[in-house]
Amino acid sequence: MPGPDTIPLLDLAPLHAALRPEIDAAIARVVDSDRFVFGKALANFESQAAKFLRARHAIGVANGTDALLLALRAAGIGRGDEVVTSAFTFFATVEAIIHAGARPVFADIDPASMTLDPHDVETRITPKTRALLPVHVFGHVANIDALLGIADAHNLIVIEDAAQAFGASLNGKMAGAFGLAGCFSFHPSKPLGAFGDGGMIITDDDELATQISRLRDHGSIGRHQHATIGYNSRLDDIQAAVLGMKLEHLDSHLSERRKLATSYNALLAGLPMSLPIVTDEMRHCYAQYTVRTSKRDALRNALDASGIGNAIHYPLPVYRQPALAGHIDSQIRLPVTEETCASCLSLPFYKGLTEAQQQRVADVVRDVVK
């Protein structure tokens, strides 16, 4: 059992305690309605999310992985196509590409943002390339303007993996709203998290929205009428009700996350390590607070010994995962991605993390890396 002095990596209890009466009421309304699938709560949440993200369509699906898969499928990405993406990401990004029938092609990342390096992306494009799939990792919006320029020059589509970036923005435009489609996860650990799995796709394209809506519901175009082979990927109304209620408070929650990040930045300033970058144009949503240091393993050991939670996001480039044998170029090595995987570490970060706890974390970090 964790002791009283333990600082966990993530603690959702303070967030949920503050919202508990509203959460209970939102769930009770769904229970009273007897509509648990495609009910009023889902319709309301989709409308809320579309307005918040300033998108024409917001379509709830079962999880973030399905969001990527359905967006790719609806966009016509399939067998024989190549999709350029990042290897510094959770496995689901690549899993969705392969499930769609396409081949993932990896480009290196920018060392400061840990998102796709547009210069390297351009070198990976072949006649088979159909799409770019940037990842807004940890809630930092990728260099999307440059990537859109590359896509336009090569007649490619852009689908954004914004699983960790609900509420992040660049020059006032929301993450997920730049490309043909943006894909989100509502895993409980995300800044906007459900009480289980959940996902969403946003788009301004009417035809794409129609195709996604069909794919999520067995290809249905009406009761017992199926126009295509689809999936069972529906966001249920209990989750939609919780998410809709949480969305009402998201601006305040993200403001608190940014304050926590600012505090860490000040406490860790001047140390020989890399912190999340901050710019005037980009509003980070800090799905994690991830630092990089050549003393990562020593730091992790010290944090563990002090009862301070931490995690490596991500310990391996995706192309090193054994499941991808036969699906990718086994010889690929991306130096910045490799170095980032060897040096990154996520620190405790959640609503309710106190100044004293952040100071304690910073003291351990400083002792190791100074």
Secondary structure, 3 states (H helix, E strand, C coil): CCCCCCECCCCCHHHHHHHHHHHHHHHHHHHHHCCCCCCHHHHHHHHHHHHHHCCCEEEEECCHHHHHHHHHHHCCCCCCCEEEEECCCCCHHHHHHHHCCCEEEEECECCCCCCECHHHHHHCCCCCEEEEECECHHHCCCCHHHHHHHHHHHCCEEEEECCCCCCCEECCEECCCCCCEEEEECCCCCCCCCCCCCEEEEECCHHHHHHHHHHCECCEEECCEECCCCCECCCCHHHHHHHHHHHHCHHHHHHHHHHHHHHHHHHCCCCCCECCCCCCCEECCCCCEEEECCCHHHHHHHHHHCCECCECCCCCCHHHCHHHCCCCCCCCCCHHHHHHHHHEEEECCCCCCCHHHHHHHHHHHHHHHC
